[in-house]
């Protein structure tokens, strides 16, 4: 066997062109080229968080472009062949009876088909969104925001929804 990271990078990320995604490191001195320095008002990111051990649970680092590429292959649309079946996508995005607004890692809303996910550790936040085609006619889209901050999730979420609601016709 391969390590988890090697398997994901060769089997999922390489075929979709998301070549810059990788598991982060815990020590500031071991940051990757072009990786930000994390600044936090919470307990220090360095060395308090064992990022290598978190791997699938918040350990991935990515550019916004690679994150968007990843989302496009798991968006349930017909514009590109997804890496999962439609039935798997439907299962992944189905809220539970206990919480119809959360589904297997995704925030969902029974009133529309959009799915989104917030992630974060001290000094960093991410927000990924797949907008369903029922919102913009025949177009699906993904939006990604990466922030070097402890704050901003709520503000970014509202900004994204304001932008989405403001677009009447896709150019």
C-alpha positions as CSV (number, residue, x, y, z in Angstrom):
1,X,0.0,0.0,0.0
2,X,0.1,3.6,-0.6
3,X,-0.3,6.2,2.1
4,X,-3.7,8.0,2.2
5,X,-2.2,11.2,0.7
6,X,-0.4,9.3,-2.1
7,X,-3.6,7.4,-3.0
8,X,-5.7,10.5,-3.1
9,X,-3.1,12.5,-5.0
10,X,-2.6,9.8,-7.7
11,X,-6.1,8.4,-8.0
12,X,-8.3,11.6,-7.6
13,X,-6.3,14.8,-7.7
14,X,-3.8,14.1,-10.6
15,X,-6.6,13.0,-13.1
16,X,-8.5,16.2,-12.4
17,X,-5.5,18.5,-12.6
18,X,-5.5,19.6,-8.9
19,X,-1.8,19.0,-8.6
20,X,-1.0,21.5,-5.8
21,X,-3.2,19.9,-3.1
22,X,-1.3,18.1,-0.3
23,X,-1.4,17.4,3.4
24,X,0.0,20.4,5.3
25,X,2.7,20.2,7.9
26,X,2.7,21.2,11.6
27,X,5.9,23.2,11.8
28,X,6.2,26.7,10.5
29,X,9.7,25.9,9.3
30,X,8.3,23.1,7.1
31,X,5.7,25.1,5.2
32,X,5.5,24.5,1.5
33,X,6.5,27.1,-1.0
34,X,3.6,29.5,-1.5
35,X,1.8,28.3,1.6
36,X,0.7,31.1,3.8
37,X,1.8,31.8,7.4
38,X,-1.2,31.2,9.7
39,X,-2.0,34.0,12.1
40,X,-4.5,33.5,14.9
41,X,-5.9,35.0,18.0
42,X,-6.8,31.5,19.2
43,X,-4.2,28.9,20.4
44,X,-1.3,29.0,18.1
45,X,-1.5,27.0,14.8
46,X,2.2,26.3,15.1
47,X,3.0,23.9,16.8
48,X,-0.3,23.1,18.6
49,X,-2.0,21.4,15.6
50,X,-0.7,18.1,14.3
51,X,-1.7,18.7,10.7
52,X,-0.1,15.5,9.3
53,X,-2.3,13.5,11.7
54,X,-5.5,15.4,10.7
55,X,-5.0,14.5,7.0
56,X,-8.6,13.9,5.8
57,X,-10.0,16.0,8.7
58,X,-8.7,19.4,7.7
59,X,-5.1,18.6,6.8
60,X,-5.3,19.4,3.1
61,X,-3.8,22.7,1.8
62,X,-4.8,24.0,-1.6
63,X,-5.0,26.9,-3.8
64,X,-8.5,28.3,-4.5
65,X,-8.1,27.1,-8.1
66,X,-7.3,23.5,-7.2
67,X,-10.1,23.4,-4.6
68,X,-12.6,24.6,-7.3
69,X,-11.3,21.9,-9.7
70,X,-11.9,19.4,-7.0
71,X,-15.4,20.6,-6.4
72,X,-16.3,20.5,-10.1
73,X,-15.7,16.8,-10.2
74,X,-18.1,16.2,-7.2
75,X,-20.9,18.6,-8.1
76,X,-23.6,16.4,-9.5
77,X,-23.8,18.3,-12.8
78,X,-23.7,16.9,-16.3
79,X,-21.1,19.4,-17.5
80,X,-18.2,17.2,-16.5
81,X,-18.2,13.6,-15.6
82,X,-18.1,13.4,-11.9
83,X,-15.7,11.0,-10.1
84,X,-18.7,9.6,-8.2
85,X,-22.1,8.3,-9.5
86,X,-25.2,10.4,-9.4
87,X,-26.7,8.1,-6.8
88,X,-23.6,8.5,-4.6
89,X,-23.8,12.3,-5.1
90,X,-27.5,12.3,-4.1
91,X,-26.7,10.2,-1.0
92,X,-23.8,12.5,-0.1
93,X,-26.0,15.6,-0.3
94,X,-29.2,14.3,1.4
95,X,-29.9,15.8,4.8
96,X,-31.0,13.6,7.7
97,X,-34.3,13.6,9.5
98,X,-32.5,14.9,12.5
99,X,-30.9,17.8,10.6
100,X,-32.2,18.4,7.1
101,X,-29.6,21.2,6.7
102,X,-26.5,19.0,7.0
103,X,-25.5,16.0,4.9
104,X,-22.3,13.9,5.1
105,X,-19.9,16.8,5.2
106,X,-22.0,19.3,3.3
107,X,-24.4,22.1,4.3
108,X,-27.6,21.8,2.3
109,X,-30.9,23.5,2.2
110,X,-34.1,21.6,1.2
111,X,-35.4,24.7,-0.6
112,X,-32.6,24.6,-3.2
113,X,-29.9,22.4,-4.7
114,X,-26.8,24.4,-3.6
115,X,-24.3,22.7,-1.4
116,X,-21.5,24.3,0.6
117,X,-18.8,23.6,3.2
118,X,-16.9,25.7,5.7
119,X,-13.6,24.5,7.1
120,X,-11.1,26.1,9.4
121,X,-8.3,25.8,11.9
122,X,-6.8,28.7,13.8
123,X,-5.5,31.2,11.3
124,X,-7.3,29.8,8.3
125,X,-10.8,29.5,6.9
126,X,-12.1,28.0,3.7
127,X,-15.5,28.1,2.0
128,X,-16.5,26.0,-0.9
129,X,-19.8,26.3,-2.7
130,X,-21.4,24.5,-5.6
131,X,-24.3,26.4,-7.1
132,X,-26.9,24.3,-8.7
133,X,-28.1,24.8,-12.2
134,X,-31.7,25.5,-11.0
135,X,-30.4,28.8,-9.8
136,X,-28.7,30.1,-13.0
137,X,-30.5,28.3,-15.7
138,X,-28.2,26.0,-17.6
139,X,-25.0,26.8,-15.8
140,X,-23.5,25.2,-12.7
141,X,-20.6,26.9,-10.9
142,X,-18.3,26.5,-8.0
143,X,-16.9,29.3,-5.8
144,X,-14.1,29.0,-3.4
145,X,-12.8,31.5,-0.8
146,X,-9.7,30.8,1.2
147,X,-8.9,33.2,4.1
148,X,-5.8,33.6,6.3
149,X,-7.9,34.6,9.3
150,X,-9.9,33.3,12.2
151,X,-12.9,35.3,11.2
152,X,-14.9,36.0,8.1
153,X,-16.9,32.8,7.5
154,X,-20.3,34.5,8.1
155,X,-19.4,37.5,6.1
156,X,-18.1,35.5,3.1
157,X,-21.2,33.3,3.2
158,X,-23.5,36.3,3.0
159,X,-21.4,37.9,0.3
160,X,-21.6,34.7,-1.8
161,X,-25.4,34.5,-1.4
162,X,-25.8,38.2,-2.2
163,X,-23.7,37.7,-5.4
164,X,-25.7,34.7,-6.4
165,X,-29.1,36.4,-5.9
166,X,-27.8,39.5,-7.8
167,X,-27.0,37.5,-11.0
168,X,-30.1,37.4,-13.1
169,X,-28.6,36.1,-16.3
170,X,-25.2,34.4,-16.8
171,X,-23.1,36.3,-19.4
